[in-house]
Amino acid sequence: MGRLFGTDGVRGVANSELTPELAFNLGKAGAYVLGKGAQKKPVFLIGMDTRISGDMLENAISAGILAVGGDVIKVGVLPTPAIAHLVKHYGADAGVVISASHNPYEYNGIKFFNGEGFKLDDSIEEEIEDIILRQIDVNSHITHDMIGMCREADENALDLYVDFLEGTADFKLKGRKIVLDCANGAAYKAARMVYDRLGANTVTIGVSPNGTNINDGCGSTHPELLQEAVIREGAFIGLAFDGDADRLIAVDEKGRIIDGDKLICICAKMLKDEDRLANNLVTGTVMSNIGFHKYLRELGCETRATDVGDRYVLEDMLKTGGIIGGEQSGHIIFLDKTTTGDGILSSIQIVRAVLKSGRNPSELSDEIKIYPQVLVNAKVTNENKKSYMDDEEIAKAFDSVNKKLGDTGRLLVRPSGTEPLVRVMIEGEDTEAIKAMAEELADMLSKKFG
């Protein structure tokens, strides 16, 4: 990743790290790069989540786009995947989302989609970064009628997105009680609209955003309230989204969490049973649980593991022709339906899988054995984050752990992309044993490279 862009756009504390000045420059550089080759003024669709800093950053990035001659369509609060879907409908050259996803409200972020609804390639992000960091002038020649304008959307973007989501469901819920936790974020209107249209008896939490309560003790990263609500309401299933609604975590009728790995497994089985699982292929990441791989391989599926980040999952799916993939965190991509992770769309697919099975969510979840997982961080210096890869003593220690784990566990060691840390993750059947092994390895790494 570059100096500004991470695995999911540019992020930071709003007005401190992610300043209006940076947003303005991102707007200028992004519009210049993404608008090149357009036969007319390039058009940019902008959406955001419910953070208090959204208005500030929306106006700043809009000004940057207008300054290089791009036009802007502001569609307000909408999930990230809505922008990815709607860029084509509005004929936009690119989409912009202002959101920091699952992070606390004081953070915000800016990410771009191209005109086909896909996240930008690394090379394009690097070109945008280069313009900003080298302070290349891309707008001083834009004057008079070359300056861009803000346009009014000719159709209601929320309705268009909900229409699309409803169209992915071939079932009705006939009064089944479903609890939705919208994280006080971007899904707070859309999710309920979809499930009401499908006939559910919809119960909602996390639907009162005030600018500072997004992801605050709710949503996919804090499903405790959802678990309680599912039990209290006697619900069929609970569905939790994150702040920008590109993630999904579910809760079964017993109040137990169904994480992204299990959700992917359940949906992949549905697709395979219907002979719709392209190439019998499912893509996960290096953090996908060993139980994920074992379950799918027993179904006769091939599994693949990419680097952490839904962008890498998508790259692999596009390369291999797979139609389902995702992460333990709940980013799930159904490439036959959309171009990016979509929490509400994923929720429709998991509900469909449960209904088609004729069983309870808990029964489907219990078929998948998830192995205990322990993650310990080793503090190292930034310059030593990758030194362990060539160290013989460390290599022997890794080999010893792998032999102890055999085929009932897994060791994964990787340097942090953002901090002076090496992350040691071990999966296995005995939680105490793998915890002790992970702590011993992390201690060794810290002493040697800290």
VEXDREN-2710 file (C-alpha; in Angstrom, 1 decimal):
% VEXDREN-2710
k/r/px/py/pz
1/MET/0.0/0.0/0.0
2/GLY/1.0/3.6/-0.5
3/ARG/1.6/6.4/1.9
4/LEU/-2.0/7.7/1.8
5/PHE/-4.1/4.8/0.7
6/GLY/-4.5/1.7/2.9
7/THR/-6.3/-1.5/2.0
8/ASP/-9.6/0.4/2.0
9/GLY/-9.0/4.0/1.0
10/VAL/-7.6/6.9/2.9
11/ARG/-8.4/7.0/6.6
12/GLY/-7.6/8.9/9.7
13/VAL/-9.0/11.0/12.6
14/ALA/-11.3/13.6/10.9
15/ASN/-9.9/17.2/10.9
16/SER/-6.6/16.0/12.3
17/GLU/-5.2/13.3/10.0
18/LEU/-7.9/13.3/7.4
19/THR/-8.3/17.1/7.0
20/PRO/-10.5/19.1/4.6
21/GLU/-7.3/20.1/2.8
22/LEU/-6.4/16.5/2.2
23/ALA/-10.0/15.7/1.1
24/PHE/-9.9/18.7/-1.3
25/ASN/-6.6/17.4/-2.8
26/LEU/-8.0/13.9/-3.0
27/GLY/-11.0/15.3/-4.9
28/LYS/-8.7/17.2/-7.3
29/ALA/-6.3/14.4/-8.0
30/GLY/-9.0/11.7/-8.0
31/ALA/-11.1/13.6/-10.5
32/TYR/-8.1/14.3/-12.7
33/VAL/-7.0/10.7/-12.8
34/LEU/-10.4/9.1/-13.0
35/GLY/-11.8/11.7/-15.4
36/LYS/-9.1/11.3/-18.0
37/GLY/-10.4/10.2/-21.3
38/ALA/-14.0/11.4/-20.6
39/GLN/-15.6/12.9/-23.7
40/LYS/-17.5/15.3/-21.5
41/LYS/-17.3/16.6/-18.0
42/PRO/-16.6/13.7/-15.7
43/VAL/-19.4/12.9/-13.2
44/PHE/-18.7/11.8/-9.6
45/LEU/-21.3/10.2/-7.3
46/ILE/-20.7/10.9/-3.6
47/GLY/-22.3/9.1/-0.6
48/MET/-21.4/8.9/3.0
49/ASP/-22.2/7.3/6.4
50/THR/-23.6/9.1/9.4
51/ARG/-20.4/10.5/11.0
52/ILE/-20.5/14.1/12.2
53/SER/-17.5/14.9/9.9
54/GLY/-19.2/13.6/6.8
55/ASP/-20.6/17.0/5.8
56/MET/-17.2/18.7/6.1
57/LEU/-15.4/16.1/4.1
58/GLU/-18.2/15.8/1.5
59/ASN/-18.0/19.5/0.8
60/ALA/-14.2/19.5/0.7
61/ILE/-13.9/16.6/-1.7
62/SER/-16.7/18.1/-3.8
63/ALA/-14.8/21.4/-4.1
64/GLY/-11.7/19.5/-5.3
65/ILE/-13.7/17.6/-8.0
66/LEU/-15.4/20.8/-9.1
67/ALA/-12.0/22.6/-9.3
68/VAL/-10.8/20.3/-12.0
69/GLY/-14.0/20.5/-14.0
70/GLY/-15.8/17.4/-12.7
71/ASP/-19.6/17.5/-11.8
72/VAL/-20.8/16.0/-8.5
73/ILE/-24.0/14.2/-7.6
74/LYS/-24.4/14.1/-3.8
75/VAL/-26.8/11.3/-2.7
76/GLY/-26.3/11.7/1.0
77/VAL/-26.3/8.8/3.6
78/LEU/-26.1/5.5/1.8
79/PRO/-24.2/2.2/2.3
80/THR/-20.8/1.9/0.6
81/PRO/-22.1/-0.9/-1.7
82/ALA/-25.0/1.4/-2.8
83/ILE/-22.5/3.8/-4.4
84/ALA/-20.7/0.9/-6.1
85/HIS/-24.0/-0.3/-7.5
86/LEU/-25.4/3.1/-8.5
87/VAL/-22.4/4.6/-10.3
88/LYS/-23.5/2.7/-13.5
89/HIS/-27.1/3.7/-13.1
90/TYR/-26.2/7.4/-12.9
91/GLY/-23.7/7.1/-15.7
92/ALA/-21.0/8.4/-13.3
93/ASP/-17.3/8.1/-14.1
94/ALA/-16.5/7.2/-10.5
95/GLY/-18.0/6.9/-7.0
96/VAL/-16.8/8.3/-3.8
97/VAL/-17.7/7.1/-0.3
98/ILE/-16.9/9.0/2.8
99/SER/-16.8/6.5/5.6
100/ALA/-14.4/4.8/8.1
101/SER/-16.5/1.6/8.1
102/HIS/-16.4/-0.1/11.5
103/ASN/-14.1/2.4/13.2
104/PRO/-15.3/4.9/15.9
105/TYR/-17.0/8.1/14.9
106/GLU/-13.9/10.3/15.2
107/TYR/-12.3/8.5/12.3
108/ASN/-13.4/9.0/8.7
109/GLY/-12.2/7.8/5.3
110/ILE/-12.4/8.4/1.6
111/LYS/-12.6/5.6/-0.9
112/PHE/-13.2/5.5/-4.7
113/PHE/-15.0/3.2/-7.0
114/ASN/-14.4/3.3/-10.8
115/GLY/-17.2/3.6/-13.3
116/GLU/-17.9/-0.1/-13.2
117/GLY/-18.4/-0.2/-9.4
118/PHE/-15.0/-1.8/-8.5
119/LYS/-12.5/-0.5/-6.1
120/LEU/-9.4/1.1/-7.7
121/ASP/-6.4/-0.8/-8.7
122/ASP/-3.2/-0.1/-6.8
123/SER/-1.6/1.6/-9.8
124/ILE/-4.5/4.1/-10.0
125/GLU/-4.3/4.9/-6.3
126/GLU/-0.5/5.4/-6.7
127/GLU/-1.1/7.8/-9.5
128/ILE/-3.5/9.8/-7.3
129/GLU/-1.1/9.8/-4.4
130/ASP/1.8/10.9/-6.6
131/ILE/-0.2/14.0/-7.7
132/ILE/-0.9/14.9/-4.1
133/LEU/2.5/14.2/-2.7
134/ARG/4.4/16.0/-5.5
135/GLN/1.9/18.9/-5.4
136/ILE/1.3/18.7/-9.1
137/ASP/-1.0/21.5/-10.3
138/VAL/-4.0/19.9/-12.1
139/ASN/-6.5/22.7/-11.8
140/SER/-5.2/26.2/-12.3
141/HIS/-6.0/26.1/-16.0
142/ILE/-9.7/25.2/-15.2
143/THR/-11.6/28.5/-15.4
144/HIS/-14.8/30.0/-16.8
145/ASP/-17.3/27.4/-17.9
146/MET/-14.8/24.6/-17.4
147/ILE/-15.5/24.6/-13.7
148/GLY/-17.7/21.8/-12.5
149/MET/-21.2/22.0/-10.9
150/CYS/-23.2/20.1/-8.3
151/ARG/-26.1/18.3/-10.0
152/GLU/-29.4/17.1/-8.5
153/ALA/-30.0/13.3/-8.7
154/ASP/-32.9/12.8/-11.1
155/GLU/-34.1/9.7/-9.1
156/ASN/-34.1/8.9/-5.4
157/ALA/-30.9/6.9/-4.8
158/LEU/-32.1/5.2/-1.7
159/ASP/-35.2/3.8/-3.5
160/LEU/-33.1/2.7/-6.5
161/TYR/-30.7/0.8/-4.1
162/VAL/-33.6/-0.8/-2.2
163/ASP/-35.2/-1.9/-5.4
164/PHE/-32.0/-3.6/-6.4
165/LEU/-31.7/-5.4/-3.1
166/GLU/-35.3/-6.5/-3.2
167/GLY/-34.7/-7.9/-6.6
168/THR/-32.0/-10.3/-5.4
169/ALA/-34.6/-12.1/-3.1
170/ASP/-36.8/-14.8/-4.6
171/PHE/-38.7/-15.3/-1.3
172/LYS/-41.1/-13.6/1.1
173/LEU/-40.8/-13.8/4.8
174/LYS/-44.5/-14.0/5.8
175/GLY/-44.2/-12.3/9.1
176/ARG/-41.1/-14.0/10.3
177/LYS/-39.4/-11.9/13.0
178/ILE/-36.0/-10.6/12.0
179/VAL/-33.9/-8.3/14.2
180/LEU/-31.6/-5.8/12.3
181/ASP/-28.7/-3.9/14.0
182/CYS/-27.8/-1.1/11.7
183/ALA/-24.9/0.3/13.8
184/ASN/-26.4/3.8/13.8
185/GLY/-24.8/3.9/10.4
186/ALA/-25.4/4.0/6.7
187/ALA/-27.9/1.1/6.6
188/TYR/-30.3/2.7/9.1
189/LYS/-33.0/3.3/6.5
190/ALA/-32.2/0.9/3.7
191/ALA/-32.1/-2.4/5.7
192/ARG/-35.5/-1.9/7.3
193/MET/-37.0/-0.9/3.9
194/VAL/-35.8/-4.1/2.3
195/TYR/-37.1/-6.4/5.1
196/ASP/-40.4/-4.6/5.4
197/ARG/-40.9/-5.1/1.6
198/LEU/-40.1/-8.8/2.0
199/GLY/-42.9/-9.2/4.5
200/ALA/-40.8/-9.6/7.7
201/ASN/-41.9/-8.6/11.1
202/THR/-38.9/-6.3/11.4
203/VAL/-37.3/-5.2/14.7
204/THR/-34.5/-2.7/14.6
205/ILE/-31.7/-1.4/16.8
206/GLY/-29.0/1.0/16.0
207/VAL/-31.2/3.2/13.8
208/SER/-30.9/6.5/15.6
209/PRO/-27.7/8.1/14.3
210/ASN/-26.6/11.4/15.8
211/GLY/-23.2/11.8/14.2
212/THR/-21.2/10.4/17.1
213/ASN/-22.9/7.0/17.9
214/ILE/-22.0/5.1/14.8
215/ASN/-20.6/1.6/15.7
216/ASP/-20.8/2.6/19.4
217/GLY/-21.6/-0.6/21.2
218/CYS/-23.6/-1.9/18.3
219/GLY/-23.3/-3.3/14.8
220/SER/-21.2/-6.1/13.5
221/THR/-18.2/-5.4/15.7
222/HIS/-20.4/-5.3/18.9
223/PRO/-23.3/-7.8/18.4
224/GLU/-24.1/-8.2/22.1
225/LEU/-27.3/-6.0/21.9
226/LEU/-28.4/-8.0/18.8
227/GLN/-27.8/-11.3/20.6
228/GLU/-30.0/-10.1/23.5
229/ALA/-32.7/-8.8/21.2
230/VAL/-32.9/-12.0/19.2
231/ILE/-33.5/-14.0/22.4
232/ARG/-35.9/-11.4/23.8
233/GLU/-38.0/-11.2/20.6
234/GLY/-37.9/-14.9/19.8
235/ALA/-36.6/-14.0/16.4
236/PHE/-35.9/-16.2/13.4
237/ILE/-32.5/-14.6/12.9
238/GLY/-30.5/-11.5/13.8
239/LEU/-28.5/-9.5/11.2
240/ALA/-25.8/-6.9/12.1
241/PHE/-24.1/-4.5/9.7
242/ASP/-21.1/-2.2/10.3
243/GLY/-21.1/1.6/9.9
244/ASP/-21.0/1.6/6.1
245/ALA/-23.0/-1.6/5.7
246/ASP/-20.4/-3.6/3.7
247/ARG/-20.1/-6.2/6.4
248/LEU/-22.5/-8.7/7.9
249/ILE/-22.5/-10.7/11.1
250/ALA/-25.5/-12.9/11.9
251/VAL/-27.0/-14.2/15.2
252/ASP/-28.9/-17.5/15.2
253/GLU/-32.2/-18.1/16.9
254/LYS/-30.3/-19.2/20.1
255/GLY/-28.5/-15.9/20.3
256/ARG/-25.2/-17.3/19.1
257/ILE/-22.9/-15.4/16.6
258/ILE/-22.4/-16.7/13.1
259/ASP/-19.3/-15.1/11.8
260/GLY/-18.2/-14.4/8.2
261/ASP/-16.4/-17.7/7.8
262/LYS/-19.6/-19.6/8.7
263/LEU/-21.8/-17.3/6.6
264/ILE/-19.7/-18.0/3.5
265/CYS/-19.8/-21.7/4.2
266/ILE/-23.6/-21.8/4.5
267/CYS/-24.1/-19.7/1.3
268/ALA/-21.5/-21.7/-0.6
269/LYS/-23.3/-24.9/0.3
270/MET/-26.6/-23.4/-1.0
271/LEU/-24.9/-22.4/-4.3
272/LYS/-23.3/-25.8/-4.7
273/ASP/-26.6/-27.6/-3.9
274/GLU/-28.2/-25.5/-6.7
275/ASP/-25.3/-26.2/-9.1
276/ARG/-24.5/-22.5/-9.1
277/LEU/-21.1/-22.5/-7.4
278/ALA/-18.8/-21.5/-10.3
279/ASN/-15.8/-23.8/-10.6
280/ASN/-16.7/-25.2/-7.1
281/LEU/-14.5/-22.4/-5.8
282/VAL/-14.6/-20.3/-2.6
283/THR/-12.1/-17.6/-1.8
284/GLY/-11.1/-16.6/1.7
285/THR/-8.1/-15.0/3.3
286/VAL/-5.1/-16.2/5.3
287/MET/-7.1/-15.4/8.4
288/SER/-10.0/-17.7/7.4
289/ASN/-10.4/-20.4/10.0
290/ILE/-9.0/-23.9/9.3
291/GLY/-12.6/-25.1/9.9
292/PHE/-13.7/-23.0/7.0
293/HIS/-11.3/-24.8/4.6
294/LYS/-12.1/-28.3/6.1
295/TYR/-15.9/-27.9/5.8
296/LEU/-15.8/-26.6/2.2
297/ARG/-13.3/-29.2/1.1
298/GLU/-15.5/-31.9/2.5
299/LEU/-18.2/-30.5/0.3
300/GLY/-15.9/-31.0/-2.7
301/CYS/-15.0/-27.3/-3.0
302/GLU/-11.6/-25.8/-3.7
303/THR/-10.7/-23.0/-1.3
304/ARG/-8.2/-20.2/-1.9
305/ALA/-6.6/-17.8/0.6
306/THR/-5.5/-14.3/-0.2
307/ASP/-3.9/-11.5/1.8
308/VAL/-6.2/-9.8/4.3
309/GLY/-8.5/-7.3/2.7
310/ASP/-11.7/-7.7/0.6
311/ARG/-9.9/-6.0/-2.4
312/TYR/-7.5/-9.0/-2.6
313/VAL/-10.4/-11.4/-2.3
314/LEU/-12.1/-9.7/-5.2
315/GLU/-8.9/-9.7/-7.3
316/ASP/-8.7/-13.5/-6.8
317/MET/-12.3/-14.0/-7.7
318/LEU/-12.0/-12.0/-10.9
319/LYS/-8.9/-14.0/-11.8
320/THR/-10.3/-17.5/-11.1
321/GLY/-14.0/-17.0/-12.0
322/GLY/-15.3/-17.6/-8.5
323/ILE/-18.6/-16.0/-7.4
324/ILE/-18.4/-16.1/-3.6
325/GLY/-15.6/-15.1/-1.3
326/GLY/-14.9/-13.0/1.7
327/GLU/-13.5/-12.5/5.2
328/GLN/-14.1/-13.7/8.7
329/SER/-15.1/-10.1/9.6
330/GLY/-18.2/-10.4/7.4
331/HIS/-17.0/-8.8/4.1
332/ILE/-18.7/-11.2/1.7
333/ILE/-18.7/-10.7/-2.1
334/PHE/-21.4/-12.3/-4.3
335/LEU/-19.8/-11.5/-7.6
336/ASP/-22.8/-12.7/-9.7
337/LYS/-24.9/-10.0/-8.1
338/THR/-22.6/-7.0/-7.3
339/THR/-19.0/-5.8/-7.4
340/THR/-18.1/-5.4/-3.7
341/GLY/-19.0/-6.6/-0.2
342/ASP/-22.6/-5.7/0.6
343/GLY/-23.9/-6.4/4.1
344/ILE/-27.6/-6.2/3.3
345/LEU/-27.3/-8.3/0.1
346/SER/-25.3/-10.9/2.1
347/SER/-28.0/-10.9/4.7
348/ILE/-30.6/-11.7/2.0
349/GLN/-28.5/-14.6/0.8
350/ILE/-28.0/-16.1/4.3
351/VAL/-31.8/-15.8/5.0
352/ARG/-32.4/-17.5/1.6
353/ALA/-30.0/-20.3/2.5
354/VAL/-31.7/-20.9/5.8
355/LEU/-35.2/-20.9/4.2
356/LYS/-34.1/-23.2/1.4
357/SER/-32.7/-25.7/3.9
358/GLY/-35.9/-25.9/5.9
359/ARG/-33.8/-25.9/9.0
360/ASN/-32.9/-23.4/11.8
361/PRO/-29.9/-21.1/11.5
362/SER/-28.3/-22.8/14.5
363/GLU/-28.4/-26.2/12.8
364/LEU/-26.6/-24.9/9.7
365/SER/-24.1/-23.1/11.8
366/ASP/-23.4/-26.1/14.0
367/GLU/-22.4/-28.2/11.0
368/ILE/-19.2/-26.0/10.6
369/LYS/-16.5/-26.6/13.2
370/ILE/-14.6/-23.4/13.9
371/TYR/-11.3/-24.1/15.6
372/PRO/-10.2/-21.9/18.5
373/GLN/-7.9/-19.1/17.3
374/VAL/-5.4/-17.1/19.4
375/LEU/-3.7/-13.9/18.2
376/VAL/-0.7/-12.4/20.0
377/ASN/1.2/-9.3/18.9
378/ALA/5.0/-9.2/19.1
379/LYS/6.4/-5.7/19.5
380/VAL/9.3/-5.2/17.1
381/THR/11.0/-2.2/15.4
382/ASN/9.6/-1.1/12.1
383/GLU/12.9/-1.9/10.3
384/ASN/12.8/-5.4/11.7
385/LYS/9.2/-6.3/10.9
386/LYS/10.3/-8.8/8.2
387/SER/13.6/-9.9/9.6
388/TYR/12.2/-13.0/11.2
389/MET/11.6/-14.4/7.7
390/ASP/15.4/-15.1/7.2
391/ASP/16.2/-16.1/10.8
392/GLU/17.2/-19.8/11.3
393/GLU/16.3/-20.0/15.0
394/ILE/12.9/-18.5/14.4
395/ALA/12.3/-20.9/11.4
396/LYS/13.1/-23.9/13.7
397/ALA/10.7/-22.6/16.3
398/PHE/8.0/-22.3/13.7
399/ASP/8.7/-25.8/12.4
400/SER/8.4/-27.2/15.9
401/VAL/5.0/-25.5/16.4
402/ASN/3.7/-26.8/13.1
403/LYS/4.7/-30.3/14.0
404/LYS/2.9/-30.1/17.3
405/LEU/-0.2/-28.8/15.5
406/GLY/-0.2/-31.4/12.7
407/ASP/-3.3/-31.3/10.6
408/THR/-5.5/-30.2/13.5
409/GLY/-4.2/-26.6/13.6
410/ARG/-2.4/-23.9/11.8
411/LEU/0.3/-21.2/12.5
412/LEU/0.3/-17.9/10.7
413/VAL/2.9/-15.2/11.3
414/ARG/2.7/-11.9/9.4
415/PRO/4.0/-8.3/9.9
416/SER/1.5/-5.6/10.6
417/GLY/0.9/-3.2/7.7
418/THR/0.5/-0.2/9.9
419/GLU/2.2/-0.8/13.3
420/PRO/5.6/-2.0/14.5
421/LEU/4.2/-5.4/15.2
422/VAL/4.5/-9.0/14.0
423/ARG/1.2/-10.9/14.5
424/VAL/1.3/-14.5/15.6
425/MET/-1.9/-16.4/15.0
426/ILE/-2.4/-20.1/16.0
427/GLU/-5.5/-22.2/15.5
428/GLY/-5.9/-25.6/17.1
429/GLU/-8.2/-27.8/19.3
430/ASP/-6.7/-26.9/22.7
431/THR/-7.1/-23.1/23.5
432/GLU/-4.7/-23.1/26.4
433/ALA/-2.0/-25.0/24.5
434/ILE/-2.1/-22.8/21.4
435/LYS/-2.2/-19.6/23.6
436/ALA/1.0/-20.8/25.3
437/MET/2.7/-21.5/21.9
438/ALA/1.6/-18.1/20.5
439/GLU/2.9/-16.2/23.5
440/GLU/6.2/-18.1/23.4
441/LEU/6.8/-17.3/19.8
442/ALA/5.8/-13.7/20.2
443/ASP/8.1/-13.3/23.2
444/MET/11.0/-14.8/21.1
445/LEU/10.2/-12.4/18.2
446/SER/10.1/-9.3/20.5
447/LYS/13.4/-10.2/22.3
448/LYS/15.2/-10.7/19.0
449/PHE/13.7/-7.9/16.9
450/GLY/12.3/-5.5/19.3
END
